[in-house]
C-alpha cells in the first residue's frame, strides 16, 4: 500500500516542480526581453500589452500544470 502512494506522491511532486520550473523560465525570458527590448522606455500602452501577455502566458502554464496534477490525482 505504501509503495503506490509513494509513486503517486513522486509523480505529483515531479509535475509540480515542472510547472514551477516552466513559470521560472518564462519569467527569466520575459524579464530578459523587457530589458533587452527596452520596454521600460516605450509607451504605457506597450508596457501594459507586454505585461498582459506575460500574465496570460503564466496563467496558461499554471492552468495546464494544475490540470496535469489533477489528472494524476484522479488516476490513483
C-alpha positions as CSV (number, residue, x, y, z in Angstrom):
1,X,0.0,0.0,0.0
2,X,2.8,2.4,0.8
3,X,4.6,1.9,-2.5
4,X,1.7,3.0,-4.8
5,X,1.2,6.0,-2.5
6,X,4.9,6.9,-2.7
7,X,4.8,6.6,-6.5
8,X,1.8,8.9,-6.7
9,X,3.4,11.4,-4.4
10,X,6.6,11.3,-6.5
11,X,4.6,11.9,-9.7
12,X,2.7,14.8,-8.2
13,X,5.9,16.3,-6.9
14,X,7.5,16.0,-10.3
15,X,4.6,17.6,-12.0
16,X,4.6,20.5,-9.5
17,X,8.3,21.1,-10.0
18,X,7.9,21.0,-13.8
19,X,5.2,23.7,-13.5
20,X,7.2,25.9,-11.2
21,X,10.3,25.5,-13.5
22,X,8.2,26.5,-16.5
23,X,7.0,29.6,-14.8
24,X,10.5,30.5,-13.7
25,X,11.8,30.0,-17.3
26,X,9.0,32.2,-18.6
27,X,9.8,34.9,-16.1
28,X,13.5,34.8,-16.9
29,X,12.7,35.1,-20.6
30,X,10.2,37.9,-20.1
31,X,12.5,39.9,-17.9
32,X,15.3,39.5,-20.4
33,X,13.0,40.6,-23.2
34,X,11.7,43.5,-21.1
35,X,15.2,44.9,-20.6
36,X,16.7,43.7,-23.9
37,X,14.0,45.3,-26.0
38,X,13.9,48.4,-23.7
39,X,10.2,48.0,-23.0
40,X,10.6,50.3,-20.0
41,X,11.3,53.2,-22.4
42,X,8.2,52.6,-24.5
43,X,4.7,53.9,-24.1
44,X,2.4,52.9,-21.2
45,X,0.2,51.0,-23.7
46,X,3.1,48.9,-24.9
47,X,4.2,48.2,-21.4
48,X,0.7,47.1,-20.4
49,X,0.4,44.9,-23.5
50,X,3.8,43.2,-22.7
51,X,2.8,42.7,-19.0
52,X,-0.7,41.4,-20.0
53,X,0.8,38.9,-22.4
54,X,3.3,37.8,-19.8
55,X,0.4,37.3,-17.3
56,X,-1.7,35.4,-19.7
57,X,1.2,33.1,-20.6
58,X,1.8,32.5,-16.9
59,X,-1.8,31.7,-16.4
60,X,-1.8,29.2,-19.2
61,X,1.3,27.4,-17.8
62,X,-0.3,27.2,-14.3
63,X,-3.7,26.0,-15.6
64,X,-2.1,23.3,-17.7
65,X,0.2,22.3,-14.9
66,X,-2.7,22.1,-12.4
67,X,-4.7,20.1,-14.9
68,X,-2.0,17.6,-15.1
69,X,-1.7,17.4,-11.4
70,X,-5.5,16.9,-11.0
71,X,-5.5,14.2,-13.7
72,X,-2.6,12.4,-11.9
73,X,-4.5,12.6,-8.6
74,X,-7.6,11.1,-10.2
75,X,-5.7,8.2,-11.7
76,X,-4.9,6.9,-8.2
